[in-house]
Amino acid sequence: MAQKSEIEWTDATWNPVTGCTKIGPGCDHCYAERFAERWRGVIGHSYEQGFELRLWPARLSQPARWKKPRMIFVNSMSDLFHKNIPKDYIDAVFDTMEAANWHVYQVLTKRSSLMRNYVRRRYNGGPVPSHIWLGVSVEDAAHKGRIEHLQQIKSDARFISFEPLLGPIGKVDLSGIAWAIVGGESGPGARPMEAAWATQMRLACEVYNVAFFFKQWGGARPKSGGRLLDGAEWNGFPWQIVPKAIMAELANQAENGK
C-alpha cells in the first residue's frame, strides 16, 4: 500500500511490510498497532490480521509506478529491520529503492544495529545512495546508543526521530546527523513531554548544525498542544541533501500553486 501522507515531514508512505513487535517504551502506545488492530478479523481488509507481521510482495513495485519524484516514508506501519523479515526480502526493498532512484526514501528504525550491519554488508562499507535516508527513533537517554549505530553508517543523509520524546536525552553527540525531528506522544494514554527536553534537543541541534523540526506537543490528539516551542515554529529540513530532481519538483509545485 502506498498513499499520500499526513505526516508533516514526508509526502507519501509505502508499506511493503506491515506489523511489528514492541522493543522499548517508545512502542508502548504505538499508533500503527492501534490503527491496525481496529480491523482485525475484518475479512478482505489489508489489516484483517491486525498488527501481526506480514510481507506484501505485490507492493514492492509501487514506487516504480510513481513517476513524479516524492519523499517516501518506508514502512510507516512496521520496521524494515525486524528480526523476522527475511534478508532477501529486505534486499528486494533496497533493490526497489535503488532502481526507482528519482524518489527520496526515508527509512526509520528502532533496530539500529541490524540496520547498520545490513547496510554495511550491502554496500561493502561504502556510502549509502544519497536518495536513501536512514534514521533511528530515540525516545529517551537509555536508547541513545541507536545514534551511535547510525553514525557508524557511511551516509550524508542520517536523521533521528525523537518521537515520542519520553524523557531527557542528556548530553548527546549529533556529529554527522543531517536532521532531527522532535515530538510528543499522542493518542489514548499519551505521556506528556516536558518543554526542557525538547528545548535541550533544539539547542543540541544548533551546536551540531543539525536541521531541527518540532512536530508537535501531542496529547489526546497529535495537534492538541500545537507546534510552538519556545514561542516559535521550527520547520528545519536538510535541504542540502535533497536530490536535484526532488528540488526541481518542489519548485514546479510552488510555481503552480500546489
N, C-alpha and C positions, 0 to 999 in steps of 0.2 A: 504494500500500500504506500502511496506517496500522495501528499496533499499539501495545500497551502497552509503555512504555519501561523499561529497566533503568537508564537514566541518572538519577542522583540528583536533578537539578535540573529535571526535566520529567516530564509524565505520559504522553505518547504521542509517537510520531513519525509524520510524514506526508511521503511521498516522491513528489511529482508529477514529480520528475526523479530519475534515478539516474545514477551515473557521473561522473567528473571527470578532470582532469589536474593534474599537480603544478606548483606555482608557488613553492615555497620549502622550506626544511629541515623545517618542521613537517609537510610532506606525505610525507617520505621513507618512513615506516613506517605509512602510512595504514591504520587499522583497517578502514575501509569498503572499500578496494580489496582488502585481504587476504580479507575475507569474501566479496565478490562474485566474485573470481576462482576461488574454490573450485568454483563452479557453472558456469564457462564450458564451453559445449558440451553442457550437460545440456538436451536439448530439452524445452520446456514450462516450464522453471524461469524465474522472474522475472529471474534473473541469468544466463541462458544466453549473453548477450552479454558476460559478465564485467563489467568496470568501465567499459566504453565508455559515453559519454554517451547517455542515452535519455530521451525525453519520454514521460509517461504521462497523456494527456488524460483517460482514464477515471477517474483518481484525483482529478481536480480537485474533484469534488463530495463527496468523502469527509467533510470537516469539517461540511458542512451536515446530514449524516445522524447526526452525533453530537449528540444533544440535550442531554446533560449537559455543563456547562462543564468545560473542562480546559485544561491548558497543553500546547501542541503545539510540538515541535521540528520546524521545517520543513526538509526536505531533509537529514536526518541522513546520507544516502548520496550527497550531491552538494553543489553550491554554486549557489544560485539565480542568482548573478550571473556565472556562467561566460560568457565572451565568445561562445560558440556557442549559447547559449539565446536564441531569438528574443525581441525585446522584447514582441511581442504575447502570447507565452506567459507571460512574467513578469507582464504586465498581467492575464492570466487568473488567475494565482495570487493576486495582490493583490485582484482582484475577489472571489475566494472568501473571502479573509480579511476583507475589508470587509463582505461580506454575512453571513457566519456570525460575527457580532461578539460572541457570548457566550463565545467561547474567547479565550485569550491565545496569540499566535503568537510563537515565538522564532526569529528568522532570523539565522543566523550565517554570516559570510563572511570570506574572506581577500582578496577582490577589493573592497576598501573604497572606492576611488574610483568604481568602477562603481556600487556601491550608493548612494553619496552623490549621484551625478549622476542616477541613476534616480529616487530619491525626491524630489529637488528638482523635477524635471520633473513628476512625478505630482501632487505637492501644491502646485505653483506657489510653492515656497519656504516654504509654511506648515507647520504641525505635522503629524507623522505620527499617525494614530489611536492612542490610548493603549493599545489592546489588541494592537498590533503592535510587538513589542520588536525592536530592531535591534542586532546585535552584531558585533564583529570578533574574529578569532583572532590572537593575537600570541605568537610563540614566543621572541623574543629582541629585543635592543635594535635590531638592524638593521631590524626591521619595526614599530617602534612608531609610525611615521608613519601606520599604519592608525588609530591612536587619534585623530589629528588629523582625519582624514577623517570619522570617526564624530562627533566633536564639531561638525562643520560641518553636521550634520543637526539639524533642529529637532524634538526629542523629549525627553520626560522619562524614557524607557524605554531608555536606551542601556546596553549591557553589553559586557564584554570577557571572552573566554576565553583565559587564559594557559596553554594546554594543547595539546600538551606544552610545558612550560617548559624550554627547552634552553640557556638562558644568562641572565645577569643582565640585567634590563631597564634598570637605572640610573635616573637622575633622570627622573621621569615626571609629567606634569600629568594628573590624573584629574578635572579640573573637569567637572561635568555628567554624570558617569558614575554610574549607579544601582547597578551590581552588577559584581563581578569574581569569576571562577572561576579557581582555580589548580590545576594537576595535573601530575604527571609522566607520562612516556610508558610505555606498557605493550605487551607482546607480544614476539615474536622480535626480538632485537637492540635492545631498549629502551635508550635513552641515559639515564644517571642524572641526576636533578635534585639540585642542592645545596640544603641547608637554607637557606643565606643568601639564595638567590634568592627562595625562597618567603616567607621572613620579611620581606624587603625589600618585597614586594608587600603583605603584610599591614599593615605599618606605613604604607605609602603610602595604603592604603585608610582607615586611621584618620585620617590628616591631612585627606583629602578627604571624609570621611563617606560612604564607599562600602561597601555591604554586601559582606562577604568570605566566600567559600565555598571551603574547601580540600577538593578532591575526592579526591585520592589521591597517594601517592608513586609508584605504578607499579612496574614491574618485569616479570617474566615474565608475571604476571597483573595485572589492574588493581588488585586489593587486596593484592598481595604485601607491600607495605610498610605497610599500614594507612592510617589517615586522621589520625593525630595530628601536629600541627605545634606546636612549642614547648610540648609537653605537654598540648595540648587539641584538641578537635574544633572546627572553625569551620564553622558552618552558616548563615552570613549569607544573608539573602534580602531583596530590596527590597519588603517588604510594602506600603509606602506607594504603590506604583504599580500594585498588583494591583487590577483592577476589582472592584466590589462583588459582581457575580454569582459570580466565582470565590471570593471570600472567603466568601460565603454557602454555596457548595457544600462548601468545605473544612470549615466549621463543622458542616454537616449530616453529613458523613462522620465527623467526630470524635465527634459525638453518638451515631452508630450503630455506633461501634467499628470503622470500616472503615479 
